[in-house]
């Protein structure tokens, strides 16, 4: 089992160690006739790891559907949030108008109160003046004529009275007109404030509706995320079970090696998938190790072709088709120095073939990440369901 490799950046190639044949490789046993006969009698496991593929594919399809729905919800959420922001901006603008008009309303009311006080004061002042002039009340024309020393005095008094009355009338008209204007303005402001407060209420309601939709949307997103996470966890468990079943093709216990098959220390010691090798594959994956071994063998003159750059275009189970497209032979004939491919599972698995039993039913392989742990291992396994790429 491996994970999809990706990326097209190339690391600076390091000087590769010279290729060592399986017969000289430390720790690789040379088969004796007795060993061959004994191993040859072993029963090839009948349980197929492919039984998990359908379940994994179904869960991945569910996750794809959930992710599509989630993407749609996220787009909707963005629209809801945009609408909320716009409504809030409108609410803020209306609130500013309300504040301005409220201040204008208060100013107009203050002016009305001042004018009313001035009108009352003016009436009181003019009334006092008239009382002071005519102690006995408003004199008649005959009384004014009789009390006048001459006709000229009478005319002066009459003119003064007319002037006072005109002044009172002018002042009253002026103040009343101003009061009427102020009241009209205030009425308009009152109505405008009423309309604006209604508009603000409507905007608040619309914003609340959008916020409710956004909350529902986010709740649905959380549910989809939980479903995706649960499915991913289940997929992980299925792949582990699949890896265990794949390991049943192993003969005996696989072992590790201090030199981890010659794989560069810089890659082996770095966290899995933290680097990209010169062939565009993530380090400590089975395809990265197989690509390295192909290149190492090519540099030692053990193969006709160097490792092609297949980074980012497929998994281990896609290598056979990639090889055919590149004119590289692919068949079911195991040969030391070839790459064995298991197409079982979602990603498949790639192994470097170090040795082959005389009956070609078993091969000694070097590999990475068979147990999904990013670790190196080597040992004998059956050739059941494998294809071989001859670089």
Helices and strands as residue ranges (DSSP letters): H 33-40, H 51-133, H 141-147, H 151-246, G 247-249, E 250-255, G 260-262, H 265-268, H 286-299, G 316-318, H 319-325, E 329-331, E 339-342, E 349-356, E 362-368, E 376-382, E 386-390
